Each structure stands twice: as C-alpha cells, then as structure tokens.
Amino acid sequence: MNNRPDMADRQIIDLPGHQKQPIIVQILTLSDIQNRVFSPGMPPGGPSMKHREFDHSLFRTAFLSSDELMRVNRFKALKKQMEWICGRFAMKILARDILDPDMPLDEIRIDYREKGAPYLAQFPKIPISLSHSGNYTAAAITSDTGMALGVDIEKIGNMPDDGFMRTAFTTDEIAHMAPDAPTVFTHWTLKEAFLKFLGLGFNESLHHVAVIHNQIYHCGQKQAIHSWSCFPDDQYVLSLVYGKKK
C-alpha cells in the first residue's frame, strides 16, 4: 500500500478476511484541492463565478488530459467545473497511490458505465466511487475486485419537511428514524451510497431502499452488506456501503 504522507485525509476500512485489500476513502475539502492543484494565485474566486476556460498552464501538475480539459470547459457553470476537477483529482491520486505509483495522473482515465457509475478505464474491475457536496469531495477504492462499493457525502441542512420525508423515505423508515437532521441526512447518504453500490443511482426508486436500525433493505429483502458513516465536520456526513459484488 503506497499511501502518500501528504495525503493524510484518508480512512482505511478493513474488509473481513481481506486486511491486505482494505477500502480507502479519501475525504478532501475543495479549498485543499485548489491549493494543491492550481498555480499560485489562480484558484477561482467562488462558486458564484461563471464558466471559466481552463488550460494546462493553470495547474501545478498535469493531472487532466487534453480530452478532460475539453470536457470541463463544456460545463456552463464554474461550480460544476470545480466539482468535476476536484472529483477527478481526488480519484486519480487515490487510484495512483493504491494501484500504480508510477502511472502519470493525466494518463489515468475515468469513464462511466451505462447507468452513470464511474470506473477506471485501465482497471475496469477495480471498485471505485465518487461523491461531492458543498465544500467536500470524497473518493473510495479497493483493490479487491470481488467487492462493490458506494460512497455519498452530503451537507447537513435543516430538518426536512414532511413532503421531502415521504418522498425520500418509506413509512417504516420514518417510524424508526430519530427526528433530527443529522440522523435523517445519515440515512439519506446510506440510501444514496447503496444505490451507487448497486450501480443504479437514481435509476432505482428511493422507496425500494430502506435503512432501518442500521440495516439496509432492498425491495423488502435484508442485504448482506456493510455500511460505515462518519462526520468530517459538524456540517457534513459521509456514508460508505460495501460488500460482495452482486
């Protein structure tokens, strides 16, 4: 395992019986990434700024290919551009450190499967997942090709209203859930992470997934999977769902 000493914001989740192939979760703030990847004095001024043209000269190190720069420049809002750039950086540096320390970052390609799940073009069987919300970007990976995983991070807002609760959660979930925002958003991230674990995203109804007493049910069936949640700070919650590939 080649964890770079300057990338300290990593969580290691050991898999039962697979201590040599744990899941690594990278959690970085957008400001941290900006300071690491952009040339001095270049970081954008904020999410309210409009679209910006990026080129190789604006980065400290080459981690985006020419095709990727063309793609990021097609986004119409700077916020979307920054999320995409930061997600690429977090995933590429994690993949390089875990899989091939000698691979140049700009040669690592991240593509998407039919239903939107990301994968590494050079390592298509390696499980990965990406998420971003507000000031955070999260990436997860394991070298165990028999596993699947999904990660989701969300900013904890105010306690949602009844309409949102009925849309996002089943009646049983609501009945068993403590009525406070951190709990609600933790359940939300677990549902999102599970849908990423399945490789479905929003192609599956939220009511087909239920989180009750820390157990995840899909279409009424209890799932033989694992979950892990943490709070990077008091405003965000991150959840990871993992288990054997279905």
C-alpha positions in Angstrom: 0.0 0.0 0.0 1.5 3.3 -1.1 -0.3 6.0 0.9 1.4 9.3 0.3 2.4 11.1 3.5 1.0 14.4 2.3 -2.5 12.9 1.7 -3.4 12.4 5.3 -7.2 12.7 5.0 -7.8 9.0 4.3 -9.9 6.5 6.2 -9.0 2.8 5.9 -11.8 0.3 6.3 -10.6 -3.3 6.7 -12.6 -5.9 4.9 -13.3 -9.1 6.9 -10.6 -11.6 5.9 -9.0 -9.1 3.5 -6.8 -6.9 5.6 -4.4 -6.6 2.7 -7.1 -5.2 0.4 -9.0 -2.6 2.5 -11.3 0.1 1.2 -9.6 3.5 1.2 -11.8 6.6 1.5 -10.3 9.9 0.5 -12.1 13.0 2.0 -10.8 16.4 0.9 -12.2 19.9 1.0 -12.4 21.8 -2.3 -10.1 24.5 -0.8 -7.4 21.8 0.0 -7.6 20.6 -3.6 -7.5 24.1 -5.1 -4.3 24.8 -3.1 -2.7 21.6 -4.3 -3.6 21.6 -8.0 -3.9 25.2 -9.1 -0.9 27.5 -9.9 -0.2 30.2 -7.3 -2.8 33.0 -7.3 -5.0 31.1 -9.7 -7.8 29.5 -7.6 -11.2 30.6 -8.7 -12.9 33.2 -6.6 -16.0 31.3 -5.6 -19.0 29.2 -6.8 -20.9 32.3 -7.9 -18.4 32.9 -10.7 -19.5 32.0 -14.2 -17.9 29.4 -16.6 -14.1 29.7 -16.9 -11.7 28.4 -19.6 -9.1 26.1 -18.1 -5.8 25.0 -19.7 -2.7 23.1 -18.6 -0.9 26.3 -17.5 -3.3 26.9 -14.7 -2.4 23.7 -12.8 0.7 23.0 -10.6 0.9 19.4 -12.0 -0.6 17.7 -15.0 -3.5 15.5 -13.9 -6.1 16.3 -16.6 -5.7 15.0 -20.1 -6.4 17.3 -23.1 -9.8 15.5 -23.6 -10.7 16.1 -20.0 -9.9 19.8 -20.3 -12.1 20.0 -23.3 -14.9 18.3 -21.3 -14.6 20.5 -18.2 -14.6 23.6 -20.5 -18.0 22.5 -21.9 -19.7 22.9 -18.5 -21.5 26.2 -18.3 -21.1 26.9 -14.5 -17.9 27.3 -12.5 -19.4 25.3 -9.6 -19.9 22.3 -11.9 -16.4 22.7 -13.3 -14.8 22.8 -9.9 -16.7 19.8 -8.6 -15.6 17.8 -11.7 -12.0 18.9 -11.4 -11.9 18.1 -7.7 -13.5 14.8 -8.1 -11.0 13.8 -10.8 -8.1 14.9 -8.7 -9.3 13.0 -5.6 -10.0 9.8 -7.5 -6.8 9.9 -9.7 -4.4 10.5 -6.9 -6.1 7.8 -4.8 -6.0 5.3 -7.7 -2.4 6.1 -8.5 -1.2 5.6 -4.9 -3.2 2.3 -4.4 -2.8 0.7 -7.8 0.3 2.0 -9.7 2.5 4.7 -8.1 4.4 5.2 -11.4 1.4 6.0 -13.5 1.1 9.7 -14.5 -2.1 11.2 -13.2 -3.0 12.6 -16.6 -2.9 9.1 -18.1 -5.5 7.7 -15.6 -8.9 7.8 -17.3 -12.2 7.7 -15.5 -15.1 6.7 -17.7 -18.8 5.9 -16.9 -20.9 2.9 -17.3 -24.3 2.8 -19.0 -26.2 3.9 -15.8 -23.6 6.5 -14.7 -21.3 4.6 -12.4 -17.7 5.7 -12.7 -14.9 3.2 -13.4 -11.1 3.3 -14.2 -10.5 2.6 -17.9 -7.2 1.0 -17.2 -8.6 -1.0 -14.2 -12.2 -1.6 -15.1 -12.7 -4.4 -12.5 -11.4 -2.2 -9.6 -14.3 -0.9 -7.5 -14.4 2.9 -7.1 -17.0 5.5 -6.1 -17.1 9.3 -6.1 -19.2 12.0 -4.4 -19.2 15.7 -3.7 -21.3 18.1 -1.8 -20.6 21.8 -0.9 -17.0 22.1 0.3 -16.2 18.4 0.2 -15.1 15.7 -2.4 -14.9 12.1 -1.5 -13.5 9.1 -3.4 -13.3 5.5 -2.4 -11.4 2.5 -3.8 -10.4 -1.1 -3.1 -8.1 -3.4 -5.0 -10.5 -6.3 -4.1 -12.2 -6.9 -7.5 -14.8 -9.2 -5.8 -16.2 -6.3 -3.9 -18.6 -3.5 -4.8 -18.9 -0.1 -3.0 -20.7 3.2 -3.0 -19.9 6.4 -1.2 -22.0 9.5 -0.7 -21.3 12.8 1.2 -24.0 15.4 1.9 -24.2 18.7 3.7 -26.5 18.5 6.7 -29.3 21.0 6.2 -32.3 21.9 8.3 -34.7 19.1 9.3 -36.6 18.3 6.0 -40.3 18.9 5.8 -42.9 16.2 5.7 -43.2 16.3 1.9 -39.5 15.6 1.4 -39.5 12.9 4.1 -42.4 11.0 2.4 -40.7 11.3 -1.0 -37.2 10.2 0.2 -38.1 7.5 2.9 -40.5 4.7 3.4 -43.2 4.8 6.1 -41.2 2.2 8.1 -38.0 4.2 7.8 -39.7 7.4 9.1 -41.3 5.4 12.0 -37.9 4.1 13.1 -35.8 7.2 12.5 -34.9 9.8 15.1 -36.5 13.1 14.0 -33.2 15.2 13.8 -31.3 16.4 10.8 -28.0 14.5 11.4 -29.9 11.2 11.6 -32.1 12.0 8.5 -29.1 13.0 6.4 -27.1 9.9 7.5 -30.0 7.7 6.4 -30.1 9.7 3.1 -26.4 9.1 2.4 -26.7 5.4 3.2 -29.5 5.1 0.6 -27.5 7.0 -2.0 -24.4 5.0 -1.2 -26.3 1.8 -1.6 -27.7 2.8 -4.9 -24.2 3.5 -6.1 -23.1 0.1 -4.7 -25.7 -1.4 -7.0 -24.5 0.8 -9.9 -28.0 2.2 -10.3 -28.0 5.8 -8.9 -31.4 7.5 -9.4 -32.4 4.7 -11.9 -34.0 3.0 -8.8 -36.8 4.2 -6.7 -35.8 5.6 -3.3 -38.7 3.6 -1.8 -37.1 0.4 -2.9 -34.4 1.0 -0.4 -34.9 1.3 3.3 -32.4 1.8 6.2 -33.8 0.6 9.5 -31.8 0.0 12.6 -28.6 0.3 10.6 -29.7 -2.5 8.3 -30.3 -1.9 4.6 -33.3 -3.5 2.8 -33.8 -3.6 -0.9 -37.3 -4.4 -2.2 -38.1 -5.7 1.3 -35.1 -8.0 1.5 -32.3 -7.5 4.1 -29.0 -7.1 2.3 -25.8 -9.0 3.4 -23.6 -5.9 3.1 -21.7 -3.5 5.4 -22.0 0.2 6.0 -19.9 2.9 7.6 -20.6 6.6 8.3 -18.6 9.5 9.6 -18.9 13.2 10.1 -15.9 15.1 8.5 -17.2 18.1 10.5 -20.4 19.2 12.1 -21.9 20.2 8.8 -21.4 17.1 6.7 -22.0 13.4 6.8 -20.4 10.7 4.7 -21.5 7.1 4.3 -20.0 4.1 2.6 -21.8 0.9 1.7 -19.7 -2.2 0.6 -20.0 -5.9 0.2 -19.5 -8.7 -2.3 -20.2 -7.8 -5.9 -23.7 -8.9 -7.0 
